[in-house]
Amino acid sequence: MPADLNRLVPLQQGHGRPALYCVHAVSGSAYSYAGLARLLGPGQPVVGLEAPGFDDERTPVRSLPALSAEYADTLTEYQPDGPIQLLGWSMGGVIAFDMAQRLTAAGREVARVVLVDSGLPWVAPLPVEREIQRRFMNDIIGIAALDQEQAAGIAAVFAGRPDDSDPEETFEAVEATGILPEELDAWVLGERYAVFRAHIEALFGFAVSGSYAGPVTHILSAESPSQYMRWDKVASDLTEHTLPGTHHSIWAGESLVAMAALVRQVLLPGPDALDPVDRQGATA
């Protein structure tokens, strides 16, 4: 099967530096990285990986290894040589870590893996349908940066709904609140939910296999439960940083600026960059 290069979304053009590949989170969208890409500077190329089924006709993928294998093959075709740099937020970090294991096993150089507030997964039973829908709407609330009153209005939709709640009925009820922007109507929510639900199924059915010796940076939000973030169990060269905020709020304001600074520190420089000895000579 030929690589689906349509999964690659250019977020920022650049020349002279190795690209940073940003793997979608559970929503499937690559555009959550657009703000970070801008802050990394105009010389840094950034490419997002978007999920099958998100804004295309493909069936959403319910296996994390299948996603990882496809994306590793896609990057191998898109960038046949040179070091690869990966970043992923939440579920995207889990996929990026698995991709790094696959790529290094195939003999490719993975220069850096950056995880952003990613929990170390374990195999667990899938939540009931109502709970998956609630998690989906919480993700929408976080991405849309709704205030507490708006979030409470959305949460009220789930009061008394059965465990096997029908998604179409749920999203019609959400649309009826008038809280979300008009473009997020029940039909769009249903389309987005199909991808989200497939990814929840993929994540709940996956556990990291084996360890990884390459450099890994993990950027955590201060309000995320640290007991679920134990990447030191599988990554022997791990560096961690904590930013103020929640799983979603670190993608805005000063936390996003700080995140971009941390990411810039670990990315490979361009060929015109001076090494430390040259820098000392240049400033003398």
Secondary structure, 3 states (H helix, E strand, C coil): CCCCHHHEEEEECCCCCCCEEEECCCCCCCHHHHHHHHHCCCCCCEEEECCCCCCCCCCCCCCHHHHHHHHHHHHHHHCCCCCEEEEEECHHHHHHHHHHHHHHHCCCCEEEEEEECCCCCCCCCCCCHHHHHHHHHHHHHHHHCCCHHHHHHHHHHHCCCCCCCCHHHHHHHHHHHCCCCCCCCHHHHHHHHHHHHHHHHHHHCCCCCCCEEEEEEEEEECCCCHHHCCHHHCEEEEEEEEECCCCCHHHCHHHHHHHHHHHHHHCCCCCCCCCHHHHHHHHC
